[in-house]
Amino acid sequence: MMSDEAKKQQEVLAFWNSRAGLGQWAGTRDVTAKQLEMEVLAGLARDGMSILEVGCGNGITALEIARRHKVKILAMDYAAEMIAAAHGLLAGQTLPGQVEFRVGDVRQLAGVGAGFDLIYTERVLINLPDWPAQRQAITDILTLLAPGGCYAMCENSQEGLEAVNQMRLAVGLPAVVPPWHNRYFRDAELAGFKMDGIVLEEVRHYSSTYYFLSRVVNAALAAREGREPEYEAPINQLALQLPPLGNFGQGRLWIWRRV
């Protein structure tokens, strides 16, 4: 008999397969947040790098990096429909970089290879059920780095979300609840993570300005007008031009380095 956890993971897989045909909205309805993520990740790539993306979805971020840099990217996802969509987006494109898409699971990285200069995940590990599973995934990913290589963990923070919700409650808005299939990271867990030869080099609160503008200011203005806030609202777009302020946003980038 299948366990409750196995059933949930099958439901998560089915959810992501069902979104494969949604183009730029496949990974999230919030395309501005997605753009911020792509900018911060693309900024870490350099010509000549060997790159691994674990949990690539329909490949939008990998393709954007390959559009900007002469790199070799192996991009994998466990949702076969997402990989099929990624192949469709790649078809006919001539890019400076090379991209290979394949089906693969963050929980089964054996055979992927090693010696990557850059590995990144983008809201992938938050789909795992608990901290032990997330910790194991981080460990497995870090073993694939070349000396001096980095793992850019672009994931969501529970403390960052709580900071958003404190501000929302102050202006009469309800708290934001994580999606049913997500388990956000806790600061104390990551602070206690240790692995020989690995250092947590930096934590970037790249999304702070965006989440303040979108989830508090724009949402509050919309509520006063009796309507739902729009992700594409002009005030949200300002975050693409402004620097991140403070540590407010739920989207964070943890940069791990093999030394």
C-alpha positions as CSV (number, residue, x, y, z in Angstrom):
1,M,0.0,0.0,0.0
2,M,1.3,3.4,-0.9
3,S,2.2,5.7,2.1
4,D,0.5,9.1,2.5
5,E,3.8,10.8,1.8
6,A,4.2,8.8,-1.5
7,K,0.7,9.7,-2.5
8,K,1.4,13.4,-1.8
9,Q,4.6,13.3,-3.9
10,Q,2.6,11.7,-6.8
11,E,0.1,14.6,-6.5
12,V,2.9,17.1,-6.6
13,L,4.3,15.5,-9.7
14,A,0.9,15.5,-11.3
15,F,0.5,19.1,-10.4
16,W,3.7,20.1,-12.2
17,N,3.0,18.0,-15.2
18,S,-0.4,19.7,-15.5
19,R,1.3,23.1,-15.7
20,A,3.8,22.2,-18.5
21,G,1.8,23.8,-21.3
22,L,1.5,27.2,-19.6
23,G,4.5,28.8,-21.1
24,Q,6.0,31.6,-19.0
25,W,3.4,30.9,-16.3
26,A,4.3,27.2,-15.9
27,G,6.4,27.7,-12.8
28,T,4.4,30.5,-11.3
29,R,1.7,33.0,-12.1
30,D,4.0,35.7,-10.8
31,V,6.1,36.4,-13.8
32,T,7.8,39.5,-12.2
33,A,9.1,37.3,-9.4
34,K,10.2,34.8,-12.0
35,Q,12.1,37.6,-13.8
36,L,13.8,38.6,-10.7
37,E,14.9,35.1,-10.1
38,M,16.3,34.7,-13.6
39,E,18.2,38.0,-13.3
40,V,19.9,37.0,-10.1
41,L,20.8,33.5,-11.4
42,A,22.0,34.7,-14.8
43,G,24.2,37.1,-13.0
44,L,26.2,34.2,-11.5
45,A,27.0,32.6,-14.9
46,R,30.2,33.2,-16.8
47,D,31.3,32.1,-20.2
48,G,32.9,28.7,-20.2
49,M,31.0,27.4,-17.2
50,S,29.6,23.9,-16.8
51,I,26.2,24.4,-15.2
52,L,23.5,22.1,-13.8
53,E,20.0,23.1,-13.2
54,V,18.0,20.8,-10.9
55,G,14.3,21.2,-11.4
56,C,14.3,23.2,-14.6
57,G,10.5,23.1,-15.3
58,N,9.9,24.1,-18.9
59,G,13.5,25.4,-19.2
60,I,12.9,29.1,-19.3
61,T,15.7,30.0,-17.0
62,A,18.3,27.7,-18.6
63,L,17.4,29.1,-22.0
64,E,17.8,32.6,-20.8
65,I,21.3,31.9,-19.3
66,A,22.3,30.1,-22.5
67,R,21.1,33.2,-24.4
68,R,23.4,35.4,-22.4
69,H,26.5,33.2,-21.9
70,K,28.6,30.7,-23.7
71,V,28.1,27.9,-21.3
72,K,27.1,24.2,-21.2
73,I,23.9,23.6,-19.2
74,L,22.4,20.3,-18.2
75,A,18.9,21.0,-17.1
76,M,16.7,18.3,-15.5
77,D,13.2,18.0,-14.1
78,Y,11.2,15.0,-12.8
79,A,8.0,16.1,-14.6
80,A,8.3,14.5,-18.0
81,E,5.7,16.9,-19.5
82,M,7.9,19.9,-18.4
83,I,10.9,18.4,-20.2
84,A,8.8,17.9,-23.3
85,A,7.8,21.6,-23.1
86,A,11.4,22.6,-22.6
87,H,12.4,20.7,-25.8
88,G,9.7,22.5,-27.6
89,L,11.0,25.9,-26.5
90,L,14.6,24.9,-27.4
91,A,13.7,23.7,-30.9
92,G,14.9,26.0,-33.7
93,Q,16.8,28.3,-31.4
94,T,20.5,29.3,-32.0
95,L,22.1,30.3,-28.7
96,P,25.6,31.1,-27.6
97,G,25.3,28.5,-24.9
98,Q,24.4,24.8,-25.1
99,V,21.5,23.3,-23.3
100,E,20.6,19.7,-22.8
101,F,17.2,18.8,-21.2
102,R,16.5,15.5,-19.6
103,V,14.2,13.9,-17.1
104,G,15.8,13.6,-13.6
105,D,14.9,13.7,-9.9
106,V,16.7,15.8,-7.3
107,R,16.3,12.7,-5.0
108,Q,18.2,10.5,-7.4
109,L,21.2,12.4,-8.7
110,A,23.5,9.4,-9.2
111,G,24.7,9.3,-12.8
112,V,24.2,13.0,-13.4
113,G,28.0,13.6,-13.4
114,A,30.1,16.0,-11.3
115,G,32.5,18.8,-11.5
116,F,29.9,21.5,-12.2
117,D,31.1,25.2,-11.8
118,L,27.5,26.3,-11.0
119,I,24.5,24.4,-9.9
120,Y,21.2,26.1,-9.2
121,T,17.7,25.4,-8.1
122,E,14.7,27.7,-8.4
123,R,11.9,27.0,-6.0
124,V,12.5,23.2,-6.3
125,L,13.6,22.0,-2.9
126,I,10.5,23.6,-1.3
127,N,8.5,20.9,-3.0
128,L,10.2,18.3,-0.8
129,P,8.1,17.2,2.3
130,D,10.4,18.1,5.2
131,W,13.8,19.3,6.4
132,P,15.5,15.9,6.3
133,A,14.6,15.5,2.7
134,Q,15.6,19.0,1.9
135,R,18.9,18.6,3.8
136,Q,19.7,15.4,1.9
137,A,19.0,17.1,-1.4
138,I,21.4,20.0,-0.5
139,T,24.0,17.5,0.4
140,D,23.6,15.5,-2.8
141,I,23.8,18.7,-4.9
142,L,26.9,20.0,-3.2
143,T,28.8,16.7,-3.9
144,L,28.5,17.5,-7.6
145,L,30.4,20.8,-7.5
146,A,33.9,21.3,-8.9
147,P,36.4,22.9,-6.5
148,G,35.6,26.6,-6.3
149,G,32.1,25.9,-7.7
150,C,28.9,27.3,-6.2
151,Y,25.4,26.1,-5.6
152,A,22.9,28.9,-5.9
153,M,19.9,27.9,-3.9
154,C,17.0,30.2,-5.0
155,E,14.3,29.0,-2.7
156,N,11.7,30.5,-0.3
157,S,12.1,31.4,3.3
158,Q,9.5,30.9,6.0
159,E,10.9,33.9,8.0
160,G,10.8,36.0,4.9
161,L,7.1,35.1,4.4
162,E,6.4,35.9,8.1
163,A,7.9,39.3,7.6
164,V,5.6,39.9,4.7
165,N,2.6,38.7,6.7
166,Q,3.4,41.0,9.6
167,M,3.3,44.0,7.3
168,R,0.1,42.7,5.6
169,L,-1.7,42.3,8.9
170,A,-0.7,45.9,9.9
171,V,-2.6,47.2,6.9
172,G,-5.6,44.9,7.4
173,L,-4.7,42.2,4.8
174,P,-4.9,38.5,5.5
175,A,-1.7,36.4,5.8
176,V,-0.3,34.8,2.7
177,V,-0.3,31.0,3.1
178,P,2.3,28.9,1.2
179,P,1.0,26.6,-1.6
180,W,-0.2,23.2,-0.4
181,H,2.8,21.4,-2.0
182,N,5.5,23.7,-0.5
183,R,7.6,23.6,2.6
184,Y,9.6,26.8,3.0
185,F,13.1,26.8,4.5
186,R,13.8,27.9,8.1
187,D,16.8,30.0,9.0
188,A,17.8,27.9,11.9
189,E,17.9,24.8,9.8
190,L,20.2,26.3,7.2
191,A,22.4,28.0,9.8
192,G,23.0,24.6,11.4
193,F,23.8,22.8,8.1
194,K,27.5,21.7,7.9
195,M,29.4,19.8,5.3
196,D,33.2,19.4,4.9
197,G,34.7,21.6,2.2
198,I,31.5,23.7,1.9
199,V,30.8,27.2,3.1
200,L,27.7,29.3,3.0
201,E,29.2,32.2,1.3
202,E,26.3,34.6,1.1
203,V,22.6,35.0,1.6
204,R,21.0,37.5,-0.8
205,H,17.6,39.0,0.0
206,Y,17.1,39.9,-3.7
207,S,13.3,40.0,-3.6
208,S,12.8,42.3,-0.6
209,T,11.7,45.4,-2.5
210,Y,9.5,43.3,-4.8
211,Y,7.6,41.6,-2.1
212,F,7.0,44.8,-0.2
213,L,5.7,46.6,-3.2
214,S,3.6,43.6,-4.5
215,R,2.3,41.8,-1.5
216,V,1.8,44.9,0.8
217,V,1.6,48.2,-1.1
218,N,-0.1,47.0,-4.3
219,A,-2.3,44.5,-2.4
220,A,-3.4,47.2,0.1
221,L,-4.3,49.7,-2.7
222,A,-6.2,47.0,-4.6
223,A,-8.2,46.0,-1.4
224,R,-9.2,49.7,-0.9
225,E,-10.6,49.7,-4.4
226,G,-12.4,46.4,-3.8
227,R,-10.5,44.4,-6.4
228,E,-7.9,41.7,-6.6
229,P,-4.2,42.8,-7.0
230,E,-2.6,42.3,-10.4
231,Y,0.8,40.7,-10.6
232,E,1.6,42.8,-13.7
233,A,0.7,46.1,-11.9
234,P,3.1,49.0,-12.7
235,I,4.0,49.4,-9.1
236,N,5.3,45.8,-9.0
237,Q,7.4,46.5,-12.1
238,L,9.3,49.1,-10.2
239,A,11.0,46.3,-8.3
240,L,12.9,45.4,-11.5
241,Q,14.6,48.8,-11.3
242,L,15.1,49.3,-7.6
243,P,17.7,47.6,-5.4
244,P,16.6,45.1,-2.7
245,L,16.0,46.8,0.6
246,G,16.4,44.9,3.9
247,N,15.6,41.2,4.3
248,F,11.9,41.3,3.7
249,G,11.2,39.0,0.8
250,Q,10.3,35.3,1.0
251,G,12.5,34.7,-2.1
252,R,16.1,34.3,-1.1
253,L,19.3,33.2,-2.7
254,W,21.7,31.1,-0.6
255,I,25.1,30.7,-2.2
256,W,27.1,27.7,-1.1
257,R,30.8,27.3,-2.2
258,R,33.1,24.3,-2.4
259,V,36.5,25.5,-1.1
